Amino acid sequence: MWGCYLSHHKMVKGSAQMAVKPPRDPQDVGYTWPTVLAVAVHLLVVFFSLVSLPSSTAEPDSSSIVQATLVSTETFTDQAQQATEQQAALNSSTEPDEAEPAPEPDTSEQEALQQQAAEAAAREEAEARAEEQARELQEAQAQAEAEAQRREEEAQRLAEQQEVEAQAREDAQREAEAEAQRQREAEAEAQRQREAEAEAQRQREAEAEAQRQREAEAEAQRQREAEAEAQRQREAEAEAQRQREAEAEAQRQREAEAEAQRQREAEAEAQRQREAEAEAQRQREAEAEAQRQREAEAEAQRQREAEAEAQRQREAEAARQRQLEGEAQAAANAQQAQQAANSFINIVRRAVEQAWLIPAGASDTMSATIQVRLGPSGEVLLTTIASSSGDSAFDRSAMQAVEHAAPFSELRDLPAEQQRNLRQFNLRFTPGDVR
């Protein structure tokens, strides 16, 4: 009963361990040969018991019959329990014989006694052999238990090692999976970076293309502005050429008029000389005709000559006076023209100063000279930088001030000669003044 309980307990414990631990290798269990050995020992015990006690079944005693029952072959602990029970059964079978009283000696009884002595000797020998076999069985059982214990410990160690290896494999698997996950994440990150770099590259290329288009448009705009500026310069040059031709024509006309005046004056002088020559001729003829009146005529002639000289002097003085008056008028006209020119320049300067937006970063040391060319009505035909300040914003603000202040319609109020002289001039820009 105890052996069955132990066997059942071992089986339950083994089942529980098998449910918890991974499957073992069949070599680690090692139950086959111990089981065969235990069965052989049990069979030997039963055999010797039957040989040693042939008549014990006929005796009416209360001794127990030894029965070898294989309870379980699962563990060496169960085998040891069975061997202990068998030894107890053998001991119990000998106790009634020793307790029986000896009968009276007779012949039949003597034989019975001899028979009993022989049987007792046989039993003692069987007991000795059984004890020897029990000792050997116990030693074998102890060795088997030690071997089973060693195998159990080895199996436990191997199980623990396998569990450690399994845990290591699981850890390695988890680490491998984690590494694989990291690699996948790294690859995904690398892919994202490549896509981001590709997108950035596309954006840079698009920006470069847009920049190229903007530069091309700016270049086209500059070309259009340059062409417009060139066209404006050509028109201004054509207008200047027309003005030069008109001025040349006017100069030619003035020279022709002066030449005609000189010719008229020369003709008048020749006529005067002819008249004087005719008068002299008449005088000579009169002298020839009236020689006798020469003295009186001579006096009269001297008077006339004196009068003529006086008249000539008066005419020369009048001519000189007219010349002086002309020179004075010319000087007055020149002074008036200079005043008109100064007034026009002051008007232009004030208008430009009012239109000039001085850049915030301009310093007092900056200076720029702008050459201005006007049209007949005072409109600005061309502005160029005659002397730069070194700051493009400052120069550009000066040119814009001239263009915003135009047109200068006061130019048309000046005489034509002054208009021609004032249609091109220079303006000097400094942060404190415009000259």
C-alpha positions, 0 to 999 in steps of 0.5 A: 500500500505504501509502495503504491502511494509512493509510486502514485506520488512519484508518478504525480510528481513526475507528471507535474515535472513533465508538465513544467519542464521540457521533455527529457531524453530517454537515456536520462531516465534509465528505468529499463535495466533497474526494472529488469533487475528488480523483477529477477530478484523477486523471482529468485526470492519466490523460487528459493522460498518454494524450494525451501518450504515444500510442505509448509502449505500443509501445516495448519499454522498461521504463517503468511504466504509470501507473494511477490506482487509487482506494484510498480516499476517506476522508481528504485524507491518502490523496489526497495520497499517491496524487498523490505516487505518480502524480508518481513514475510520470510521472518514471519514464516519462521516464527511459529516453528520456533515457538512450537514445543518439542514432542516426545521422542519416538521412532516416528517422532524421531523421523519427524524430528529429523525431518523437522531438523532437516527442514529447519536446517534447510530453512536456516540455510534458505534464510541465510541464503535469503539474508545474503540475497537480501543483503546483496539485494539491498546493496544492489538496491542501494547501488541502484538507488545511488545510480538512480539518484545520480541519474536523477541529479544528472537528469535534473542538471541536464534539465536545468542546463537544457532549461538554461540553454532553452532560456539562452536560446529564447534570450538569443531569439528575443535578442535576434528578433530585437536586433532584426526589429532594430535592423528593420527600424534602421532600414526604415529610418535609412529608407525615410532618410533616403526618401527625405534626401531625394525629396530635398534633392528634388526641392533643391533642383526645383529651387535651382530651376526656379532660380534659373528661370528667375535669373533668365527672366531678370536677364530678359528684363535687363535686356528689355530695359537696356533696349529701352534705354538704348532706344531712349538714347537713340531718340535723345541723340536724334533729337540732339542731332535735330537740335544741332542741325537747327542750331547750325541752320540758325547760325548759317542764317545769322551769318548770311544776314551778317554778310548781307548787312556787311554788303549793304554797308559796303555798298553804302560806303561805295555809294558815298565814295562815288558821291564824294568822287562826283562832288570832287569832280564837280568841284574840279570842274567848278574850279576850272569853270570859276577860277576867278572865284577860286579864292572866294570859292576856296574860302567857301570850299574850306568852310564846306570841307570844315563842315563836312569834316565836322559832319564826318566826325559827328557821324563817326562819334554817332557810330562809336556811340551806337557801338558802345550802346550795342555793347552795353545792351549785349552786356545787359542781355548777357547779365539778364540771361545769366540771371535767368539761367541761375533762376532756372537752375535754382528752380531745378535744384529746389524741385530735386531737393524736394523729390530726393529721398536720401537713403537711411545709411547715407553719410555726410561724406557721400557725393554724386554728380548726375548729368541731366539732359532735357528736352525742349519742353523741360522733360528729362531725356537722359540722366547719367552718373558723371561721378559716383558716390561709391554707393549704388543706392545713393546714386540711384536715389539721386537719379530718381529724384531728378526723374521725379522732379521733372518736367521743368517747364520753366525752360520754355520761358527762357530765350531760345539761346538760353534754352539751348545752353540750359538743356544739359547741366550737372547736379552734385548731390550731397546729403546736406545739399544739391548743387 
